[in-house]
Amino acid sequence: KGPSLGALERWPAMWCRLLFLLLCGFISLWGTTVLVQVYGGLYGLPGEAFDDERAGVRTSEDSLLANASESYLAAARALEERDYSRTISELEGCGPENGACLGLLGEMHLIGAGVSRNFSEAFRLLSAGADLGDPDAQYALGTLYANAVDETPGGDFKRQEALSVLYLYAASVSGHPGAQMAMGYRHSQGHGVPKSCSTAALNYIEVARRVADVYSAGMPQAVELVRLGVDGKDAKAMSAQEVSLFVEIAASGDAKIAAAVGKRYLLGINGFRQSYARAAHHLQMAAEKSHGGALALLGYMYCLGLGVAKSLDVAYSYFVASVAQGDALGHNGLGYIFFHGASVQKVDLKEAVAHFNASAYGGSADGMFNLASLFLTGTGVDQSFQQAAWWFTQALDQGHTPAAYSLAVMHLNGIGTVRNCRIAVDLLKRVCERGSWVSRKLQDAYDLHREGAGDSAAWLFLRLAEAGHDVAQMNLAHLLDSGVSSLLLNASAVPEPSEQARALGRIQAQRHWELSAEQGNVLAELRLGDYAYYGWGLRLRGGFSDEEDDESASGTAAAPAAAAAGTVDAADADPAATTGDAAAAGGEAEEDVADEDWEALSALSDFKLVRQEADVALALARYKRTASTRITAEWMQPFVARASFNLGYMHQFGFGVTPDRALARRYYNRCAEVDPGGVHMPVAVMLVLVSVQSYFTALPSTISVAGIALADIRVHVLAVHIVTFGVLLMLRRIFSAARRRPRPPSAEAASPTSASAAAAQR
């Protein structure tokens, strides 16, 4: 038979497996290496780290504007300056094949900026720009098709989800950040596209990577998030008078105030416009008095060349002086110098690790991030993915954006932590929302709203809302719900001040209230409860027979209620119960929707939207979900309290539920607890009314009282006494009346003859 060749035949397969394992190891090592960039610690300062209340960075120009024509750039600058006549003249200089100019002119017709509002012309211009391949026009058209209202009289086009997805996808392929975020948001939620976490991550990660790169280049400008539906003023923002007052105090020689003012000028937060020159001036005043934080910030400015000549040597001297004061930022900056080296200091990884470690334990988010980066790559320390993930998480808790991006990539690939796509997508979404595309439009929308340009502000909020920005969805819904904006409403067919216009505005707002409520916004959830209670907005109805149609309609309307009840059943026992965290603690997130779900959805082609009728059960479920939400910010308190009050009122008087005054009292008490600074007089009045109702309700019924009385002999004796006393009073009254009655005169006294005879005898 000859020698066996089995062992020789197995050698190629073994070599292939070995080469494959080596290749996988190389790719894994390369992937973890490219994650690491030891940033200079110039973006998240202690106590002022970028959190969800500040929306991101500003760059000189977006990547989409790199290939734009000069006429378009000039028109865009004029539009930003509100010089509409110059904008139109610049757009007229564009060629007929310039899709960007056509799209910008279409937006002006849509919002009525410098021209009369003309929805048909806006749609024509945007379509022309989109056909020429302009990503911004494609994104605008995708946004409009997703938000058109079918019930608008005289509407130029209907809502078409398929066309919306098509235009958004085309814009995302061209690298439009808003379109990429919109597609990521849609795939994460399953809106109009298959629900796929991995596809959402692929869309988000491109934008998030660019945002993280911007953070590594300097000190980005922050934009405060303003919620238009929230009463009162944002506590973080200062008025011009307050800013002037603090500047005067800093000029008087107060080192702490000077350092605080310089930090805010450096970041551009709390009402201070970003100014590197003013920041350097105030920080220098504080540094002359050996303020550790000011010395560290000056070192950062020289390290990056922000408003001053870039010099690592000067930065090193400031960092050394700051470390002498025990400042955590100074340790982080000095670690940066030891890591990269300077002319006065050579590279020393051991010292870099020591200073990053001191900065991290001192509370600096940047020190935590840099220490995590060293653990991730094993630079100067033993490589530990677990330690890297732990320090990235600590930095993320302080709002560190690059840490959020790095941790998202680690969760996405399962490096040092459990592979969890859902957590990764949530983190990538947060990073994307701090980019320049979002922050610039947010700031412009706030400025336009303050100037009274409701439609222009609503259009910017609409573009951000379609990308999944929670605050933009909330602000847009507020503008449409309150009637401040009539965007997408054909003014020629429906007069704006009419009730019909207000109803259509609520219909337009309902979609964004729902999108915002999906992201945990308590005001949106509360407002949807009001919609269900008063019968505003739309609901889904199926095209079956009348009976089946009613059942499907009620089932569809009750679906949100069932979802809400599933998270707040404990509220009946304890109104203070919380819903818990939205993210899963571990495990792989759901990748794609099940095939049977899509088959079921494909059978719903006959479903349509109809006007919603009052649904007390759905309103109750919405209010329960709002009242049981865990309060994480001060602005949430009034809305959680309002939902608790509504629940107390409904349980007190039995609207949609069995009357339960004990539970109503608990909800009223919950209302007063969650919002101590709110108006408590209505709560006190309702508590008194509940007590009165409870007292009278506790009294026995008339029939039971009568039965007990008839069975008691004392009641009979008392009744006899009462009857006797009544008879005696009646007899007494009769005799008294008879006694007071005058007697009639006798016959002799009444005759005049007898009277005269008696007088004669005398």
PyMOL commands that set and color helices and strands:
alter all, ss='L'
color gray80, all
select helices_A, chain A and resi 6-34+63-65+70-80+84-92+99-111+119-131+135-147+161-173+177-189+197-215+240-251+255-267+276-287+292-304+312-324+328-340+349-361+365-377+385-397+401-413+421-432+436-450+454-466+470-481+499-518+522-534+546-572+595-602+616-627+634-653+661-674+681-698+702-710+713-740+747-750+752-761
alter helices_A, ss='H'
color red, helices_A
select strands_A, chain A and resi 538-541+608-611
alter strands_A, ss='S'
color yellow, strands_A
deselect
rebuild
show_as cartoon
